[in-house]
Amino acid sequence: MTIVEAETRSAAAKTAEQVKNAAETSLSRVISAPQRVEVCGVAQASSELRVHVCGPDLFGGFTVRLQPVARRTLH
């Protein structure tokens, strides 16, 4: 789980979908059996998501902070 958490955090995701994809990609490298990944928002912080892994081989969760979206200035 530590490897999946580290790789998911280092993915620098900006959306929940990117976080889920990063976690699923990391899991597929660590465990051959499919694992279910759920991503939900943290009520106290809109920039944080909670990742839950629920599968036959691995159970657990961790929190990921989303990367800020770059704002563009129009001239």
MODELLER restraints for C-alpha pairs under 7 A, 6 or more apart:
rsr = mdl.restraints
at = mdl.atoms
rsr.add(forms.Gaussian(group=physical.xy_distance, feature=features.Distance(at['CA:4:A'], at['CA:23:A']), mean=6.26, stdev=0.5))
rsr.add(forms.Gaussian(group=physical.xy_distance, feature=features.Distance(at['CA:4:A'], at['CA:26:A']), mean=5.38, stdev=0.5))
rsr.add(forms.Gaussian(group=physical.xy_distance, feature=features.Distance(at['CA:4:A'], at['CA:27:A']), mean=6.13, stdev=0.5))
rsr.add(forms.Gaussian(group=physical.xy_distance, feature=features.Distance(at['CA:5:A'], at['CA:62:A']), mean=6.77, stdev=0.5))
rsr.add(forms.Gaussian(group=physical.xy_distance, feature=features.Distance(at['CA:7:A'], at['CA:26:A']), mean=6.47, stdev=0.5))
rsr.add(forms.Gaussian(group=physical.xy_distance, feature=features.Distance(at['CA:8:A'], at['CA:19:A']), mean=6.57, stdev=0.5))
rsr.add(forms.Gaussian(group=physical.xy_distance, feature=features.Distance(at['CA:8:A'], at['CA:22:A']), mean=5.22, stdev=0.5))
rsr.add(forms.Gaussian(group=physical.xy_distance, feature=features.Distance(at['CA:8:A'], at['CA:23:A']), mean=5.26, stdev=0.5))
rsr.add(forms.Gaussian(group=physical.xy_distance, feature=features.Distance(at['CA:9:A'], at['CA:64:A']), mean=6.00, stdev=0.5))
rsr.add(forms.Gaussian(group=physical.xy_distance, feature=features.Distance(at['CA:11:A'], at['CA:22:A']), mean=6.47, stdev=0.5))
rsr.add(forms.Gaussian(group=physical.xy_distance, feature=features.Distance(at['CA:12:A'], at['CA:67:A']), mean=5.75, stdev=0.5))
rsr.add(forms.Gaussian(group=physical.xy_distance, feature=features.Distance(at['CA:13:A'], at['CA:19:A']), mean=5.58, stdev=0.5))
rsr.add(forms.Gaussian(group=physical.xy_distance, feature=features.Distance(at['CA:13:A'], at['CA:66:A']), mean=5.75, stdev=0.5))
rsr.add(forms.Gaussian(group=physical.xy_distance, feature=features.Distance(at['CA:13:A'], at['CA:67:A']), mean=5.83, stdev=0.5))
rsr.add(forms.Gaussian(group=physical.xy_distance, feature=features.Distance(at['CA:14:A'], at['CA:66:A']), mean=5.13, stdev=0.5))
rsr.add(forms.Gaussian(group=physical.xy_distance, feature=features.Distance(at['CA:14:A'], at['CA:67:A']), mean=4.91, stdev=0.5))
rsr.add(forms.Gaussian(group=physical.xy_distance, feature=features.Distance(at['CA:14:A'], at['CA:68:A']), mean=6.44, stdev=0.5))
rsr.add(forms.Gaussian(group=physical.xy_distance, feature=features.Distance(at['CA:14:A'], at['CA:69:A']), mean=6.42, stdev=0.5))
rsr.add(forms.Gaussian(group=physical.xy_distance, feature=features.Distance(at['CA:15:A'], at['CA:66:A']), mean=6.78, stdev=0.5))
rsr.add(forms.Gaussian(group=physical.xy_distance, feature=features.Distance(at['CA:16:A'], at['CA:39:A']), mean=6.70, stdev=0.5))
rsr.add(forms.Gaussian(group=physical.xy_distance, feature=features.Distance(at['CA:20:A'], at['CA:37:A']), mean=6.70, stdev=0.5))
rsr.add(forms.Gaussian(group=physical.xy_distance, feature=features.Distance(at['CA:20:A'], at['CA:39:A']), mean=6.42, stdev=0.5))
rsr.add(forms.Gaussian(group=physical.xy_distance, feature=features.Distance(at['CA:24:A'], at['CA:37:A']), mean=6.80, stdev=0.5))
rsr.add(forms.Gaussian(group=physical.xy_distance, feature=features.Distance(at['CA:35:A'], at['CA:53:A']), mean=6.72, stdev=0.5))
rsr.add(forms.Gaussian(group=physical.xy_distance, feature=features.Distance(at['CA:35:A'], at['CA:54:A']), mean=6.14, stdev=0.5))
rsr.add(forms.Gaussian(group=physical.xy_distance, feature=features.Distance(at['CA:35:A'], at['CA:55:A']), mean=4.33, stdev=0.5))
rsr.add(forms.Gaussian(group=physical.xy_distance, feature=features.Distance(at['CA:35:A'], at['CA:56:A']), mean=6.85, stdev=0.5))
rsr.add(forms.Gaussian(group=physical.xy_distance, feature=features.Distance(at['CA:36:A'], at['CA:53:A']), mean=5.75, stdev=0.5))
rsr.add(forms.Gaussian(group=physical.xy_distance, feature=features.Distance(at['CA:36:A'], at['CA:54:A']), mean=5.09, stdev=0.5))
rsr.add(forms.Gaussian(group=physical.xy_distance, feature=features.Distance(at['CA:36:A'], at['CA:55:A']), mean=5.49, stdev=0.5))
rsr.add(forms.Gaussian(group=physical.xy_distance, feature=features.Distance(at['CA:37:A'], at['CA:51:A']), mean=6.97, stdev=0.5))
rsr.add(forms.Gaussian(group=physical.xy_distance, feature=features.Distance(at['CA:37:A'], at['CA:52:A']), mean=5.73, stdev=0.5))
rsr.add(forms.Gaussian(group=physical.xy_distance, feature=features.Distance(at['CA:37:A'], at['CA:53:A']), mean=4.74, stdev=0.5))
rsr.add(forms.Gaussian(group=physical.xy_distance, feature=features.Distance(at['CA:37:A'], at['CA:54:A']), mean=6.39, stdev=0.5))
rsr.add(forms.Gaussian(group=physical.xy_distance, feature=features.Distance(at['CA:38:A'], at['CA:51:A']), mean=5.82, stdev=0.5))
rsr.add(forms.Gaussian(group=physical.xy_distance, feature=features.Distance(at['CA:38:A'], at['CA:52:A']), mean=5.09, stdev=0.5))
rsr.add(forms.Gaussian(group=physical.xy_distance, feature=features.Distance(at['CA:38:A'], at['CA:53:A']), mean=6.53, stdev=0.5))
rsr.add(forms.Gaussian(group=physical.xy_distance, feature=features.Distance(at['CA:39:A'], at['CA:49:A']), mean=6.50, stdev=0.5))
rsr.add(forms.Gaussian(group=physical.xy_distance, feature=features.Distance(at['CA:39:A'], at['CA:50:A']), mean=5.67, stdev=0.5))
rsr.add(forms.Gaussian(group=physical.xy_distance, feature=features.Distance(at['CA:39:A'], at['CA:51:A']), mean=4.64, stdev=0.5))
rsr.add(forms.Gaussian(group=physical.xy_distance, feature=features.Distance(at['CA:39:A'], at['CA:52:A']), mean=6.35, stdev=0.5))
rsr.add(forms.Gaussian(group=physical.xy_distance, feature=features.Distance(at['CA:40:A'], at['CA:49:A']), mean=5.60, stdev=0.5))
rsr.add(forms.Gaussian(group=physical.xy_distance, feature=features.Distance(at['CA:40:A'], at['CA:50:A']), mean=5.29, stdev=0.5))
rsr.add(forms.Gaussian(group=physical.xy_distance, feature=features.Distance(at['CA:40:A'], at['CA:51:A']), mean=6.71, stdev=0.5))
rsr.add(forms.Gaussian(group=physical.xy_distance, feature=features.Distance(at['CA:41:A'], at['CA:48:A']), mean=6.41, stdev=0.5))
rsr.add(forms.Gaussian(group=physical.xy_distance, feature=features.Distance(at['CA:41:A'], at['CA:49:A']), mean=4.54, stdev=0.5))
rsr.add(forms.Gaussian(group=physical.xy_distance, feature=features.Distance(at['CA:41:A'], at['CA:50:A']), mean=6.04, stdev=0.5))
rsr.add(forms.Gaussian(group=physical.xy_distance, feature=features.Distance(at['CA:42:A'], at['CA:48:A']), mean=5.76, stdev=0.5))
rsr.add(forms.Gaussian(group=physical.xy_distance, feature=features.Distance(at['CA:42:A'], at['CA:49:A']), mean=5.49, stdev=0.5))
rsr.add(forms.Gaussian(group=physical.xy_distance, feature=features.Distance(at['CA:42:A'], at['CA:50:A']), mean=6.31, stdev=0.5))
rsr.add(forms.Gaussian(group=physical.xy_distance, feature=features.Distance(at['CA:47:A'], at['CA:65:A']), mean=5.71, stdev=0.5))
rsr.add(forms.Gaussian(group=physical.xy_distance, feature=features.Distance(at['CA:47:A'], at['CA:66:A']), mean=5.30, stdev=0.5))
rsr.add(forms.Gaussian(group=physical.xy_distance, feature=features.Distance(at['CA:48:A'], at['CA:63:A']), mean=6.65, stdev=0.5))
rsr.add(forms.Gaussian(group=physical.xy_distance, feature=features.Distance(at['CA:48:A'], at['CA:64:A']), mean=5.58, stdev=0.5))
rsr.add(forms.Gaussian(group=physical.xy_distance, feature=features.Distance(at['CA:48:A'], at['CA:65:A']), mean=4.34, stdev=0.5))
rsr.add(forms.Gaussian(group=physical.xy_distance, feature=features.Distance(at['CA:48:A'], at['CA:66:A']), mean=5.86, stdev=0.5))
rsr.add(forms.Gaussian(group=physical.xy_distance, feature=features.Distance(at['CA:49:A'], at['CA:63:A']), mean=5.65, stdev=0.5))
rsr.add(forms.Gaussian(group=physical.xy_distance, feature=features.Distance(at['CA:49:A'], at['CA:64:A']), mean=5.30, stdev=0.5))
rsr.add(forms.Gaussian(group=physical.xy_distance, feature=features.Distance(at['CA:49:A'], at['CA:65:A']), mean=6.38, stdev=0.5))
rsr.add(forms.Gaussian(group=physical.xy_distance, feature=features.Distance(at['CA:50:A'], at['CA:62:A']), mean=5.83, stdev=0.5))
rsr.add(forms.Gaussian(group=physical.xy_distance, feature=features.Distance(at['CA:50:A'], at['CA:63:A']), mean=4.45, stdev=0.5))
rsr.add(forms.Gaussian(group=physical.xy_distance, feature=features.Distance(at['CA:50:A'], at['CA:64:A']), mean=6.33, stdev=0.5))
rsr.add(forms.Gaussian(group=physical.xy_distance, feature=features.Distance(at['CA:51:A'], at['CA:61:A']), mean=5.33, stdev=0.5))
rsr.add(forms.Gaussian(group=physical.xy_distance, feature=features.Distance(at['CA:51:A'], at['CA:62:A']), mean=5.41, stdev=0.5))
rsr.add(forms.Gaussian(group=physical.xy_distance, feature=features.Distance(at['CA:51:A'], at['CA:63:A']), mean=6.04, stdev=0.5))
rsr.add(forms.Gaussian(group=physical.xy_distance, feature=features.Distance(at['CA:52:A'], at['CA:60:A']), mean=5.89, stdev=0.5))
rsr.add(forms.Gaussian(group=physical.xy_distance, feature=features.Distance(at['CA:52:A'], at['CA:61:A']), mean=4.28, stdev=0.5))
rsr.add(forms.Gaussian(group=physical.xy_distance, feature=features.Distance(at['CA:52:A'], at['CA:62:A']), mean=6.82, stdev=0.5))
rsr.add(forms.Gaussian(group=physical.xy_distance, feature=features.Distance(at['CA:53:A'], at['CA:59:A']), mean=5.28, stdev=0.5))
rsr.add(forms.Gaussian(group=physical.xy_distance, feature=features.Distance(at['CA:53:A'], at['CA:60:A']), mean=5.38, stdev=0.5))
rsr.add(forms.Gaussian(group=physical.xy_distance, feature=features.Distance(at['CA:53:A'], at['CA:61:A']), mean=5.92, stdev=0.5))
rsr.add(forms.Gaussian(group=physical.xy_distance, feature=features.Distance(at['CA:54:A'], at['CA:60:A']), mean=6.94, stdev=0.5))
